């Protein structure tokens, strides 16, 4: 797999599914090439093991008809460092995405904001012809970068209709049994306390805002060009 249309970065396996799983499935069904890149193994998560999370991530990707790239940056250690940025630069230059998505930085989990900051640094560096990472990859300029929502509720700049892919998004989230399903031995976290129901309610509210059943909200760093306001 080489060039992709959509490349979505997350700090942990399950971040992208929470924020834009429906969008990935929708565009995969339309024939576009999509890819998830997880920066960490989420090795510090309260529940589950790294191997369990990796298997769950694989199942979720299959359900969403996407592929994954797994980096090895440290959980709770996503700081601005050249070594970390360069690994992301290599991903961008390898897959040459048309669009990049990152977590919205205003979030209860600091790693989500740090992920966004790292990726945005990498996007800039990836386009510099003389910037070297040690890999023989040509420079590549990303056209646009948008933010998806994980935790919290913010007013989006645009909403994508996922009414026909909401069921698949929920199935992908349920694949992360170690994170979202409480057991007798699991630690109680925000994820085990009705989290999927909360995400469903948010997407239903976003959908209602634009007259559809379910929607996913996104934020843009700048204005979005519309060629034909009357176009379908």
ABEGO torsion letter per residue (X at the ends): XBBBABBBBBABBGAAAAAAAAAAAAAAAAGBBBBBBBABAGAABABEBAAAAAAAAAAAAAAAGBBBBBBABBBGABBBBAAAAAAAAAAAAAAGBABBBBBBABBABAAAAAAAAAAAAAAAAAABAABBAGBBBBBBBBABBBBBBBBEBBBBABBBBAAAAAAAAAAAAAABAAAABBBAABBBBAAABGAAAAAAAAAAAAAAAAGBABBBBBBBABBBBBABAABX
